[in-house]
Amino acid sequence: MRVGKGGGYSDLEFALLVAAGVVGDATTIATTVHPLQVVDEELPETEHDFGVDLIVTPDDLIRTDGGNRPRGILWDHLDDARIDAIPVLAAQAGRSAT
């Protein structure tokens, strides 16, 4: 369910791919992690979090139910500063990147 190193950038990159039509419900989402990062318990989840289909560790391949799938860019979760700081978002929002 958690991908990336914080700050929501991985979630945002994935949302951009969904919005561009490059990624959809049939796309397999996989990640690599250290075995200590794998837990079998409920974790807090926000609207922009998404599940993965496969978790790969050095010793295991774990298949999951996939969890939530991203719907695209959640514009109401982004403030103007973040939109303006990321050129592809600024372009999609119809403004010039600074």
N, CA and C atoms as an extended XYZ file, in Angstrom:
294
Properties=species:S:1:pos:R:3:atomname:S:1:resname:S:1:resid:I:1 pbc="F F F"
N         0.818       -1.194        0.000 N   MET     1
C         0.000        0.000        0.000 CA  MET     1
C         0.858        1.253        0.000 C   MET     1
N         1.982        1.220        0.598 N   ARG     2
C         2.850        2.399        0.646 CA  ARG     2
C         3.983        2.212       -0.350 C   ARG     2
N         4.138        3.166       -1.225 N   VAL     3
C         5.204        3.137       -2.221 CA  VAL     3
C         5.951        4.460       -2.136 C   VAL     3
N         7.257        4.428       -2.268 N   GLY     4
C         8.035        5.654       -2.259 CA  GLY     4
C         8.656        5.922       -0.907 C   GLY     4
N         9.203        7.107       -0.786 N   LYS     5
C         9.929        7.470        0.426 CA  LYS     5
C         9.273        8.627        1.172 C   LYS     5
N         8.025        8.908        0.879 N   GLY     6
C         7.319        9.979        1.567 CA  GLY     6
C         7.140       11.202        0.691 C   GLY     6
N         6.256       12.051        1.106 N   GLY     7
C         5.995       13.283        0.372 CA  GLY     7
C         4.955       13.153       -0.718 C   GLY     7
N         4.523       11.933       -1.010 N   GLY     8
C         3.476       11.740       -2.000 CA  GLY     8
C         3.911       11.797       -3.449 C   GLY     8
N         5.224       11.855       -3.699 N   TYR     9
C         5.680       11.978       -5.080 CA  TYR     9
C         5.411       10.721       -5.906 C   TYR     9
N         5.606        9.542       -5.331 N   SER    10
C         5.315        8.310       -6.067 CA  SER    10
C         3.834        8.207       -6.381 C   SER    10
N         2.999        8.568       -5.401 N   ASP    11
C         1.548        8.559       -5.631 CA  ASP    11
C         1.189        9.515       -6.759 C   ASP    11
N         1.811       10.671       -6.763 N   LEU    12
C         1.535       11.679       -7.777 CA  LEU    12
C         2.017       11.236       -9.156 C   LEU    12
N         3.190       10.627       -9.221 N   GLU    13
C         3.681       10.116      -10.500 CA  GLU    13
C         2.718        9.085      -11.061 C   GLU    13
N         2.234        8.196      -10.204 N   PHE    14
C         1.287        7.185      -10.657 CA  PHE    14
C        -0.017        7.822      -11.117 C   PHE    14
N        -0.484        8.823      -10.375 N   ALA    15
C        -1.715        9.524      -10.753 CA  ALA    15
C        -1.570       10.181      -12.128 C   ALA    15
N        -0.398       10.731      -12.408 N   LEU    16
C        -0.153       11.333      -13.718 CA  LEU    16
C        -0.226       10.284      -14.825 C   LEU    16
N         0.296        9.098      -14.563 N   LEU    17
C         0.226        8.015      -15.552 CA  LEU    17
C        -1.213        7.565      -15.787 C   LEU    17
N        -2.000        7.508      -14.720 N   VAL    18
C        -3.416        7.159      -14.854 CA  VAL    18
C        -4.136        8.227      -15.677 C   VAL    18
N        -3.892        9.500      -15.346 N   ALA    19
C        -4.539       10.601      -16.061 CA  ALA    19
C        -4.161       10.615      -17.535 C   ALA    19
N        -2.943       10.174      -17.850 N   ALA    20
C        -2.487       10.137      -19.240 CA  ALA    20
C        -3.011        8.907      -19.980 C   ALA    20
N        -3.669        7.999      -19.257 N   GLY    21
C        -4.206        6.797      -19.888 CA  GLY    21
C        -3.167        5.716      -20.127 C   GLY    21
N        -2.004        5.853      -19.525 N   VAL    22
C        -0.922        4.892      -19.713 CA  VAL    22
C        -1.072        3.703      -18.768 C   VAL    22
N        -1.691        3.935      -17.621 N   VAL    23
C        -1.882        2.914      -16.600 CA  VAL    23
C        -3.370        2.796      -16.317 C   VAL    23
N        -3.837        1.553      -16.175 N   GLY    24
C        -5.248        1.333      -15.893 CA  GLY    24
C        -5.450        0.209      -14.903 C   GLY    24
N        -6.692       -0.221      -14.742 N   ASP    25
C        -7.020       -1.262      -13.770 CA  ASP    25
C        -6.308       -2.583      -14.055 C   ASP    25
N        -6.002       -2.863      -15.321 N   ALA    26
C        -5.348       -4.125      -15.678 CA  ALA    26
C        -3.830       -4.076      -15.520 C   ALA    26
N        -3.276       -2.898      -15.225 N   THR    27
C        -1.831       -2.762      -15.073 CA  THR    27
C        -1.368       -3.420      -13.769 C   THR    27
N        -0.362       -4.264      -13.864 N   THR    28
C         0.212       -4.881      -12.671 CA  THR    28
C         1.145       -3.871      -12.001 C   THR    28
N         0.945       -3.682      -10.706 N   ILE    29
C         1.791       -2.773       -9.933 CA  ILE    29
C         2.674       -3.624       -9.027 C   ILE    29
N         3.986       -3.461       -9.176 N   ALA    30
C         4.931       -4.238       -8.389 CA  ALA    30
C         5.910       -3.291       -7.697 C   ALA    30
N         6.449       -3.737       -6.580 N   THR    31
C         7.473       -2.970       -5.884 CA  THR    31
C         8.489       -3.920       -5.268 C   THR    31
N         9.671       -3.402       -5.050 N   THR    32
C        10.710       -4.158       -4.353 CA  THR    32
C        10.901       -3.535       -2.974 C   THR    32
N        11.067       -4.385       -1.977 N   VAL    33
C        11.249       -3.896       -0.617 CA  VAL    33
C        12.184       -4.819        0.155 C   VAL    33
N        12.680       -4.301        1.254 N   HIS    34
C        13.416       -5.125        2.212 CA  HIS    34
C        12.386       -5.956        2.976 C   HIS    34
N        12.703       -7.187        3.338 N   PRO    35
C        11.732       -8.021        4.065 CA  PRO    35
C        11.167       -7.370        5.327 C   PRO    35
N        11.942       -6.502        5.988 N   LEU    36
C        11.440       -5.842        7.193 CA  LEU    36
C        10.308       -4.864        6.900 C   LEU    36
N        10.160       -4.482        5.637 N   GLN    37
C         9.113       -3.535        5.264 CA  GLN    37
C         7.781       -4.205        4.980 C   GLN    37
N         7.745       -5.512        4.966 N   VAL    38
C         6.513       -6.252        4.693 CA  VAL    38
C         5.804       -6.519        6.011 C   VAL    38
N         4.564       -6.048        6.118 N   VAL    39
C         3.751       -6.304        7.307 CA  VAL    39
C         2.416       -6.903        6.878 C   VAL    39
N         1.851       -7.698        7.732 N   ASP    40
C         0.556       -8.315        7.457 CA  ASP    40
C        -0.458       -7.768        8.451 C   ASP    40
N        -0.734       -6.470        8.309 N   GLU    41
C        -1.689       -5.807        9.189 CA  GLU    41
C        -2.275       -4.608        8.447 C   GLU    41
N        -3.368       -4.119        8.960 N   GLU    42
C        -3.987       -2.936        8.373 CA  GLU    42
C        -3.118       -1.716        8.636 C   GLU    42
N        -2.947       -0.881        7.637 N   LEU    43
C        -2.202        0.362        7.778 CA  LEU    43
C        -3.130        1.525        7.485 C   LEU    43
N        -2.870        2.694        8.076 N   PRO    44
C        -3.684        3.855        7.729 CA  PRO    44
C        -3.525        4.149        6.241 C   PRO    44
N        -4.604        4.549        5.642 N   GLU    45
C        -4.612        4.760        4.200 CA  GLU    45
C        -5.294        6.085        3.875 C   GLU    45
N        -4.693        6.832        2.975 N   THR    46
C        -5.306        8.070        2.518 CA  THR    46
C        -5.897        7.850        1.132 C   THR    46
N        -6.632        8.815        0.660 N   GLU    47
C        -7.323        8.681       -0.621 CA  GLU    47
C        -6.362        8.493       -1.789 C   GLU    47
N        -5.166        9.073       -1.701 N   HIS    48
C        -4.231        8.956       -2.822 CA  HIS    48
C        -3.334        7.722       -2.740 C   HIS    48
N        -3.376        6.976       -1.630 N   ASP    49
C        -2.597        5.748       -1.538 CA  ASP    49
C        -3.164        4.699       -2.481 C   ASP    49
N        -2.305        3.799       -2.937 N   PHE    50
C        -2.779        2.717       -3.793 CA  PHE    50
C        -2.065        1.430       -3.430 C   PHE    50
N        -2.731        0.313       -3.703 N   GLY    51
C        -2.157       -0.989       -3.407 CA  GLY    51
C        -1.272       -1.478       -4.532 C   GLY    51
N        -0.480       -2.483       -4.220 N   VAL    52
C         0.363       -3.122       -5.222 CA  VAL    52
C        -0.115       -4.555       -5.410 C   VAL    52
N         0.177       -5.101       -6.574 N   ASP    53
C        -0.206       -6.483       -6.872 CA  ASP    53
C         0.878       -7.475       -6.470 C   ASP    53
N         2.128       -7.022       -6.582 N   LEU    54
C         3.264       -7.889       -6.277 CA  LEU    54
C         4.263       -7.163       -5.397 C   LEU    54
N         4.762       -7.867       -4.388 N   ILE    55
C         5.833       -7.358       -3.539 CA  ILE    55
C         7.004       -8.321       -3.717 C   ILE    55
N         8.152       -7.763       -4.071 N   VAL    56
C         9.329       -8.586       -4.295 CA  VAL    56
C        10.380       -8.251       -3.240 C   VAL    56
N        10.834       -9.279       -2.539 N   THR    57
C        11.954       -9.137       -1.601 CA  THR    57
C        13.097       -9.985       -2.167 C   THR    57
N        14.271       -9.921       -1.578 N   PRO    58
C        15.354      -10.763       -2.092 CA  PRO    58
C        15.018      -12.260       -2.102 C   PRO    58
N        14.102      -12.684       -1.218 N   ASP    59
C        13.803      -14.113       -1.110 CA  ASP    59
C        12.381      -14.517       -1.483 C   ASP    59
N        11.482      -13.550       -1.661 N   ASP    60
C        10.072      -13.890       -1.861 CA  ASP    60
C         9.421      -13.063       -2.962 C   ASP    60
N         8.383      -13.630       -3.531 N   LEU    61
C         7.457      -12.929       -4.414 CA  LEU    61
C         6.088      -13.077       -3.766 C   LEU    61
N         5.521      -11.966       -3.313 N   ILE    62
C         4.251      -11.981       -2.579 CA  ILE    62
C         3.169      -11.379       -3.455 C   ILE    62
N         2.120      -12.139       -3.700 N   ARG    63
C         0.968      -11.640       -4.462 CA  ARG    63
C        -0.066      -11.107       -3.474 C   ARG    63
N        -0.640       -9.955       -3.796 N   THR    64
C        -1.645       -9.350       -2.922 CA  THR    64
C        -2.958       -9.234       -3.687 C   THR    64
N        -3.982       -8.707       -3.015 N   ASP    65
C        -5.262       -8.487       -3.693 CA  ASP    65
C        -5.267       -7.180       -4.487 C   ASP    65
N        -4.181       -6.446       -4.435 N   GLY    66
C        -4.079       -5.204       -5.208 CA  GLY    66
C        -4.585       -3.977       -4.492 C   GLY    66
N        -5.544       -4.121       -3.620 N   GLY    67
C        -6.044       -2.966       -2.879 CA  GLY    67
C        -6.644       -1.897       -3.779 C   GLY    67
N        -6.655       -0.688       -3.258 N   ASN    68
C        -7.207        0.444       -4.017 CA  ASN    68
C        -6.368        0.738       -5.246 C   ASN    68
N        -7.021        1.152       -6.308 N   ARG    69
C        -6.333        1.570       -7.524 CA  ARG    69
C        -6.466        3.085       -7.628 C   ARG    69
N        -5.418        3.741       -8.076 N   PRO    70
C        -5.476        5.201       -8.216 CA  PRO    70
C        -6.491        5.624       -9.276 C   PRO    70
N        -7.172        6.729       -9.035 N   ARG    71
C        -8.180        7.236       -9.956 CA  ARG    71
C        -7.619        8.319      -10.873 C   ARG    71
N        -6.482        8.843      -10.543 N   GLY    72
C        -5.910        9.959      -11.294 CA  GLY    72
C        -5.468       11.036      -10.320 C   GLY    72
N        -5.285       12.221      -10.829 N   ILE    73
C        -4.792       13.329      -10.018 CA  ILE    73
C        -5.909       13.845       -9.115 C   ILE    73
N        -5.634       13.940       -7.842 N   LEU    74
C        -6.591       14.479       -6.889 CA  LEU    74
C        -6.243       15.954       -6.687 C   LEU    74
N        -6.776       16.795       -7.551 N   TRP    75
C        -6.412       18.214       -7.567 CA  TRP    75
C        -6.683       18.903       -6.236 C   TRP    75
N        -7.736       18.489       -5.555 N   ASP    76
C        -8.054       19.145       -4.277 CA  ASP    76
C        -7.063       18.784       -3.168 C   ASP    76
N        -6.147       17.850       -3.433 N   HIS    77
C        -5.102       17.502       -2.477 CA  HIS    77
C        -3.809       18.278       -2.732 C   HIS    77
N        -3.782       19.066       -3.783 N   LEU    78
C        -2.569       19.785       -4.182 CA  LEU    78
C        -2.753       21.281       -3.986 C   LEU    78
N        -1.789       21.912       -3.334 N   ASP    79
C        -1.854       23.362       -3.214 CA  ASP    79
C        -1.147       24.012       -4.406 C   ASP    79
N        -1.337       25.311       -4.555 N   ASP    80
C        -0.770       26.027       -5.692 CA  ASP    80
C         0.749       25.904       -5.766 C   ASP    80
N         1.414       25.923       -4.616 N   ALA    81
C         2.878       25.847       -4.602 CA  ALA    81
C         3.360       24.525       -5.191 C   ALA    81
N         2.704       23.434       -4.827 N   ARG    82
C         3.121       22.128       -5.366 CA  ARG    82
C         2.823       22.043       -6.857 C   ARG    82
N         1.667       22.507       -7.274 N   ILE    83
C         1.329       22.485       -8.705 CA  ILE    83
C         2.344       23.293       -9.491 C   ILE    83
N         2.648       24.481       -9.026 N   ASP    84
C         3.581       25.356       -9.741 CA  ASP    84
C         5.008       24.812       -9.740 C   ASP    84
N         5.371       24.011       -8.740 N   ALA    85
C         6.731       23.470       -8.639 CA  ALA    85
C         6.961       22.267       -9.547 C   ALA    85
N         5.890       21.677      -10.062 N   ILE    86
C         6.005       20.477      -10.895 CA  ILE    86
C         5.470       20.818      -12.285 C   ILE    86
N         6.363       21.011      -13.251 N   PRO    87
C         5.954       21.509      -14.572 CA  PRO    87
C         4.810       20.742      -15.233 C   PRO    87
N         4.801       19.425      -15.143 N   VAL    88
C         3.730       18.673      -15.800 CA  VAL    88
C         2.375       18.963      -15.143 C   VAL    88
N         2.355       19.188      -13.840 N   LEU    89
C         1.102       19.554      -13.169 CA  LEU    89
C         0.670       20.959      -13.563 C   LEU    89
N         1.639       21.873      -13.577 N   ALA    90
C         1.322       23.245      -13.960 CA  ALA    90
C         0.739       23.276      -15.374 C   ALA    90
N         1.316       22.506      -16.272 N   ALA    91
C         0.816       22.462      -17.648 CA  ALA    91
C        -0.609       21.910      -17.692 C   ALA    91
N        -0.866       20.850      -16.937 N   GLN    92
C        -2.215       20.274      -16.933 CA  GLN    92
C        -3.217       21.203      -16.270 C   GLN    92
N        -2.742       22.018      -15.339 N   ALA    93
C        -3.627       22.974      -14.674 CA  ALA    93
C        -3.807       24.243      -15.519 C   ALA    93
N        -3.081       24.310      -16.657 N   GLY    94
C        -3.236       25.447      -17.566 CA  GLY    94
C        -2.488       26.682      -17.152 C   GLY    94
N        -1.359       26.504      -16.455 N   ARG    95
C        -0.567       27.666      -16.076 CA  ARG    95
C         0.906       27.381      -16.360 C   ARG    95
N         1.680       28.419      -16.407 N   SER    96
C         3.102       28.290      -16.676 CA  SER    96
C         3.820       27.825      -15.428 C   SER    96
N         4.801       26.933      -15.607 N   ALA    97
C         5.625       26.489      -14.480 CA  ALA    97
C         6.612       27.608      -14.143 C   ALA    97
N         6.895       27.733      -12.846 N   THR    98
C         7.851       28.759      -12.421 CA  THR    98
C         9.153       28.139      -12.033 C   THR    98
